[in-house]
Every structure is written in C-alpha cells, then in structure tokens.
Amino acid sequence: MVKAHWDNEELIENWTLLSTELELVSKKVGVNQIGFAILLKHFQTFARFPDSPTEIPDSVISYIAQQLQIPSNIYSEYNWQGRSISNHRASIRKLFGFRTSTVSDATKMVDWLKAEIIPNEQRIEPITEIVYQQFRELQIEPPSVGRVERLIKSAIASHETDFCNQTLSKLTTQTLEKIDILLTTNEIEDSESEKLPFGKLKTSDFAFLKTDPGAVGLGSFLTEIEKLKRIRLVGLPSDLFSGISAKLIKTYRQRAATEYPYDIRQHQPAIRYTLMAAFCVQRAQEITDSLIEILTTIIKRIDNRAEKRINQELIDEFKKVSGQTNLLYRIASVSIAEPNGVIEQVIFPVVSLKTLKDLVAEYKGTGLAYKRRVHNVMRASFANHYRRMIPQLLEVMEFRSNNDLHRPVIEALELLKKYAHSKARYYDPTEEIPIDGVLKTGAKEILIETDSEGNERINRINYEICVLKALRERLCCKEIWVVGACSLSQSR
C-alpha cells in the first residue's frame, strides 16, 4: 500500500514527471493522461501497479495533475477495468523490462522463501517487503496484494510442515513419551487436592520449567538444577536442530511458552513435539545461563560478607596506633644505646607492652592473618550451607576453556567432581592437586595443613572455596565457558 501522507520533498523526489515521461504522457488523450502518469510513477517507485484507484493519496493526484495542467478531479473518471488500463500496464512493463508473473514464478518464490527467508523470518510484514524486492530484482510484476499474502502464508505453512515433520522423525518413542509427561496435568486424589487452592490438577512440569529462578540463593540454584535435569531426562538428540537457525527455534520456543499444556496438546503431533523440543532446547540454555549467574553471585556474596564481617571486627579490635615512625625511632634508639639490656627494662619504659601488642595486631590485620580470618568466615558459611551445591553443580555443568593458561582450573574442577560424594576431609596424598593457576598469592599458606607427623595435607573444603573463586573470575572474563550455555558459550 502507498503511504497516505507525502511531504513536498517526497512528492518532488518520487512523483515528478521527467521530460521523457511527459512526452509519453502527452501521447495519451483526456483522462488517460493522468491515469497513465500515475501508473507510470507508481510502477517506477514500487515496481508494481496499484490494486485500486483509492490506493493513490489525494496529494499525489494533485501533484501529478498540476504537472499535467489538468484538474485533479478528472482522475476519478479513469477506467480501471477497461482495455485502456491493460494497454497502459503493458507499455509500462515493456518500458522497464518487466513481465507478468506466472504460476511457475509463484511456485519458485515459495521454494525460495522456504529455503532462504523463512528459516530466519516468519513475520508476514517483513517477508512481504522481501517478496516485493525479489520480484523487482527478477523484473517480474508481482501478483495482487491478496495473492502475495496467500503465497507467503502458503510458504510459511509448507515450511512449518516440513520442519516439524523433520523434527518429529528424529525423536524416539521414548522421547515423545517423556515430552507428554512434561505436559501432563492429571487429576489427583481428593486427599491431595485439598492442598491445592485452584482445583484438582497438579501443575505440569512444563509450567514448572517456565518459572523464573527467583532470588539468588542456594534454593534458587538447586531449583534451576532440578529444571535442567528434567529437561535432560527428555533425551533430545544433541543434533536435533543442527543447521537450523537459532531465530527459528526461538520463534517456536516463544510460541510454546505462551500456551497452556492443554493448548499444546491440541496441536497435531508434528507441531506439538516440535514446539516442545524447541522450548526444551532453548530453555536449557537459559537455565544454564541462570545457573552461571547465580553461582558467580553466590561466590561473590560469600566473599563480600566475610570481608565485611572481618573488617567490622578489626575496627572494633584493632585501633590504629598513631606515631608509628616515632615509636620505631624510640625503640631503635634505646636498643642501640643498650644492646645487651633486658627488654622490659629498656624498651617498655619507652613503648608500653599494650602499644606493642596493638602494633602486632595491626600488622597481622593487614597481612596473612587478615586473609586467614576472612577465609575462616567464608569456610563456615560455605561448609554449613552452600557446599551442598558442589555435587549438583559438577553433575549438570561442563566447564571448558580454549586457553591452556586456565587448564589448571578445569583440572581442579575435575578433582572436585571426583571427590564430590566423598566424606574424606583431605585429598589422598597421591593425588596431583592443581595449585599454580588456581590459588592466589598467600592462599597456599591457608590451604595447606600439617598433621602430627609433619606431613602436609590439603583440606578439601578450603580447596573447594579457592577453586570456586578462581572459577568465578574465569567465568566473568569468559576465559572459561560452559557447554550448553548461551551467554557464556564457545561463541568467541
């Protein structure tokens, strides 16, 4: 359709008759002049003819009439059904080197849309513009607006049929049964129904999978893992949508997400299972992304809370000792003067024992002792609450890196997975435990413990905390990526 409003610049640019065009128009007689002129400029601009006289705005009619020096109301007398308009269209097509479309052209257009356009775009309006542009490039006059719309809908329907049948053919009977389970909302016993406020239907797994993760915490992390497990239990082939546009899969995923289980069950099998497969594939990616975000947030939260707590304790316990340089000078002076003197007789009269204790406390507070206290608080929070997420995390998420520099973190995660269900406090002495590239400076002193025989041992909880902190850093800078994720996948 021609837009309704044209400003003066647009009229001049698109509807001005050039001298050669005026010469063609002048060969027509009476009302045929304005009719031919409008058809000519319309075809020149849009590569098609208007479907009806009402399609042309009054501003365009008036502008053409002014150029022809005839009254604009004469346009209403132009016959849109007679032999004259057919001759006018034929001469204009010949002028621009176009031909009329055939049934064969329509068939080829449908095939082209299915192969090149619809896999990435299913909306009618954008496809319509693409169709008209393709006809223009082929120098073919397109069919009427109604026929173009039917052609596009036919192509979309045909593509959907082919795509859905192809998808269905890749799914096993067991997979189809598991998809049906996701959509199940069976009636329950009366004793159970009393617990449900809105009737006797259980919420389907499909509805559960659509829920948001909620507030960040261990509960939301475990809930998201449960969602991911339910999707994986369906057993969709890893190559189900290989070669298929992600945009097309997203379209089907969104269609499924807006429907209730009952509505999806009413679709033909091919459409029903394709909708659910697309939903599961993309929902798994979204849930994996959510798990990564929750994980990194939890690790940061544990660390920040521990530092905040220790900082407050230090404020309460350690008072900044003023004049430290002067104190050191006084200690040094009396020590040089009486190098063999007794400390309590030589130094304490100059600097009190309490002041020296404050200095020692302040030094420890800015060194390893501070890091150890922060770590101990983190350890308590992690061991008593968050550690439960480690086995679940390593069971459902696979971490990878293309950079050998970060390989130690991947190996450390593999070690955590190996011991995920072990109750041992320490790692076996024969284990090769990645240290470099995993632990930060100073962390080794915190991590390693010594037994009564002087043997060094690595405490598992301490090591797990260090590995998770290293993992968070690599995930945030995308040096480590997660298989099946979208935002943190191997897309680089």
ChimeraX attribute file (.defattr): number of C-alpha atoms within 10 A of each C-alpha:
attribute: neighborCount
match mode: 1-to-1
recipient: residues
	/A:1	9
	/A:2	12
	/A:3	8
	/A:4	11
	/A:5	11
	/A:6	15
	/A:7	9
	/A:8	9
	/A:9	9
	/A:10	12
	/A:11	15
	/A:12	13
	/A:13	9
	/A:14	14
	/A:15	21
	/A:16	17
	/A:17	19
	/A:18	9
	/A:19	9
	/A:20	9
	/A:21	13
	/A:22	15
	/A:23	11
	/A:24	14
	/A:25	20
	/A:26	16
	/A:27	10
	/A:28	15
	/A:29	10
	/A:30	14
	/A:31	18
	/A:32	21
	/A:33	22
	/A:34	27
	/A:35	25
	/A:36	24
	/A:37	25
	/A:38	24
	/A:39	19
	/A:40	26
	/A:41	19
	/A:42	18
	/A:43	18
	/A:44	16
	/A:45	12
	/A:46	14
	/A:47	22
	/A:48	22
	/A:49	21
	/A:50	18
	/A:51	14
	/A:52	9
	/A:53	14
	/A:54	10
	/A:55	12
	/A:56	18
	/A:57	14
	/A:58	15
	/A:59	16
	/A:60	22
	/A:61	20
	/A:62	16
	/A:63	17
	/A:64	24
	/A:65	20
	/A:66	12
	/A:67	13
	/A:68	17
	/A:69	9
	/A:70	16
	/A:71	14
	/A:72	19
	/A:73	12
	/A:74	16
	/A:75	20
	/A:76	13
	/A:77	12
	/A:78	18
	/A:79	14
	/A:80	14
	/A:81	9
	/A:82	9
	/A:83	9
	/A:84	15
	/A:85	17
	/A:86	11
	/A:87	12
	/A:88	18
	/A:89	18
	/A:90	14
	/A:91	15
	/A:92	19
	/A:93	22
	/A:94	11
	/A:95	10
	/A:96	13
	/A:97	10
	/A:98	21
	/A:99	15
	/A:100	13
	/A:101	14
	/A:102	13
	/A:103	9
	/A:104	9
	/A:105	16
	/A:106	17
	/A:107	13
	/A:108	12
	/A:109	19
	/A:110	22
	/A:111	15
	/A:112	15
	/A:113	21
	/A:114	22
	/A:115	13
	/A:116	10
	/A:117	17
	/A:118	22
	/A:119	19
	/A:120	17
	/A:121	17
	/A:122	19
	/A:123	13
	/A:124	14
	/A:125	12
	/A:126	10
	/A:127	19
	/A:128	16
	/A:129	10
	/A:130	14
	/A:131	22
	/A:132	19
	/A:133	15
	/A:134	15
	/A:135	19
	/A:136	16
	/A:137	11
	/A:138	12
	/A:139	17
	/A:140	20
	/A:141	19
	/A:142	24
	/A:143	21
	/A:144	13
	/A:145	13
	/A:146	9
	/A:147	12
	/A:148	17
	/A:149	17
	/A:150	12
	/A:151	20
	/A:152	24
	/A:153	17
	/A:154	14
	/A:155	23
	/A:156	23
	/A:157	13
	/A:158	15
	/A:159	20
	/A:160	19
	/A:161	14
	/A:162	14
	/A:163	19
	/A:164	19
	/A:165	16
	/A:166	15
	/A:167	19
	/A:168	20
	/A:169	11
	/A:170	14
	/A:171	17
	/A:172	12
	/A:173	10
	/A:174	12
	/A:175	18
	/A:176	18
	/A:177	11
	/A:178	17
	/A:179	23
	/A:180	18
	/A:181	15
	/A:182	20
	/A:183	20
	/A:184	19
	/A:185	17
	/A:186	12
	/A:187	12
	/A:188	13
	/A:189	10
	/A:190	11
	/A:191	8
	/A:192	12
	/A:193	15
	/A:194	12
	/A:195	10
	/A:196	13
	/A:197	8
	/A:198	9
	/A:199	12
	/A:200	17
	/A:201	16
	/A:202	15
	/A:203	15
	/A:204	16
	/A:205	19
	/A:206	25
	/A:207	16
	/A:208	14
	/A:209	23
	/A:210	14
	/A:211	10
	/A:212	12
	/A:213	19
	/A:214	11
	/A:215	10
	/A:216	16
	/A:217	16
	/A:218	17
	/A:219	14
	/A:220	17
	/A:221	25
	/A:222	17
	/A:223	18
	/A:224	23
	/A:225	22
	/A:226	16
	/A:227	21
	/A:228	22
	/A:229	14
	/A:230	19
	/A:231	23
	/A:232	14
	/A:233	11
	/A:234	19
	/A:235	15
	/A:236	22
	/A:237	14
	/A:238	8
	/A:239	9
	/A:240	17
	/A:241	19
	/A:242	9
	/A:243	7
	/A:244	13
	/A:245	13
	/A:246	14
	/A:247	14
	/A:248	17
	/A:249	21
	/A:250	18
	/A:251	18
	/A:252	18
	/A:253	21
	/A:254	15
	/A:255	15
	/A:256	22
	/A:257	19
	/A:258	11
	/A:259	12
	/A:260	13
	/A:261	20
	/A:262	11
	/A:263	12
	/A:264	20
	/A:265	16
	/A:266	10
	/A:267	12
	/A:268	10
	/A:269	15
	/A:270	18
	/A:271	21
	/A:272	19
	/A:273	23
	/A:274	23
	/A:275	24
	/A:276	22
	/A:277	28
	/A:278	25
	/A:279	24
	/A:280	23
	/A:281	21
	/A:282	20
	/A:283	20
	/A:284	23
	/A:285	20
	/A:286	17
	/A:287	23
	/A:288	25
	/A:289	19
	/A:290	20
	/A:291	24
	/A:292	23
	/A:293	17
	/A:294	20
	/A:295	21
	/A:296	17
	/A:297	15
	/A:298	19
	/A:299	19
	/A:300	16
	/A:301	15
	/A:302	21
	/A:303	20
	/A:304	14
	/A:305	15
	/A:306	20
	/A:307	19
	/A:308	13
	/A:309	13
	/A:310	20
	/A:311	17
	/A:312	11
	/A:313	11
	/A:314	16
	/A:315	10
	/A:316	9
	/A:317	13
	/A:318	19
	/A:319	13
	/A:320	12
	/A:321	12
	/A:322	10
	/A:323	9
	/A:324	12
	/A:325	9
	/A:326	10
	/A:327	16
	/A:328	11
	/A:329	12
	/A:330	14
	/A:331	16
	/A:332	13
	/A:333	14
	/A:334	16
	/A:335	16
	/A:336	10
	/A:337	10
	/A:338	12
	/A:339	12
	/A:340	9
	/A:341	13
	/A:342	11
	/A:343	13
	/A:344	12
	/A:345	9
	/A:346	17
	/A:347	19
	/A:348	15
	/A:349	11
	/A:350	14
	/A:351	15
	/A:352	11
	/A:353	13
	/A:354	10
	/A:355	16
	/A:356	14
	/A:357	12
	/A:358	16
	/A:359	18
	/A:360	12
	/A:361	18
	/A:362	19
	/A:363	14
	/A:364	14
	/A:365	19
	/A:366	11
	/A:367	11
	/A:368	15
	/A:369	15
	/A:370	19
	/A:371	17
	/A:372	17
	/A:373	18
	/A:374	21
	/A:375	23
	/A:376	16
	/A:377	18
	/A:378	21
	/A:379	21
	/A:380	15
	/A:381	16
	/A:382	21
	/A:383	15
	/A:384	9
	/A:385	11
	/A:386	18
	/A:387	17
	/A:388	14
	/A:389	18
	/A:390	16
	/A:391	15
	/A:392	16
	/A:393	18
	/A:394	16
	/A:395	13
	/A:396	14
	/A:397	17
	/A:398	15
	/A:399	18
	/A:400	18
	/A:401	19
	/A:402	11
	/A:403	9
	/A:404	9
	/A:405	10
	/A:406	18
	/A:407	17
	/A:408	19
	/A:409	27
	/A:410	20
	/A:411	17
	/A:412	24
	/A:413	22
	/A:414	15
	/A:415	17
	/A:416	21
	/A:417	17
	/A:418	12
	/A:419	15
	/A:420	18
	/A:421	10
	/A:422	11
	/A:423	8
	/A:424	10
	/A:425	11
	/A:426	16
	/A:427	18
	/A:428	11
	/A:429	11
	/A:430	6
	/A:431	8
	/A:432	11
	/A:433	16
	/A:434	18
	/A:435	16
	/A:436	11
	/A:437	14
	/A:438	23
	/A:439	18
	/A:440	12
	/A:441	8
	/A:442	12
	/A:443	18
	/A:444	16
	/A:445	10
	/A:446	18
	/A:447	21
	/A:448	15
	/A:449	14
	/A:450	10
	/A:451	8
	/A:452	6
	/A:453	6
	/A:454	8
	/A:455	10
	/A:456	13
	/A:457	16
	/A:458	19
	/A:459	16
	/A:460	18
	/A:461	18
	/A:462	21
	/A:463	25
	/A:464	21
	/A:465	21
	/A:466	21
	/A:467	22
	/A:468	20
	/A:469	19
	/A:470	20
	/A:471	23
	/A:472	20
	/A:473	14
	/A:474	16
	/A:475	19
	/A:476	14
	/A:477	10
	/A:478	16
	/A:479	17
	/A:480	23
	/A:481	24
	/A:482	21
	/A:483	15
	/A:484	20
	/A:485	22
	/A:486	17
	/A:487	16
	/A:488	22
	/A:489	18
	/A:490	17
	/A:491	8
	/A:492	6
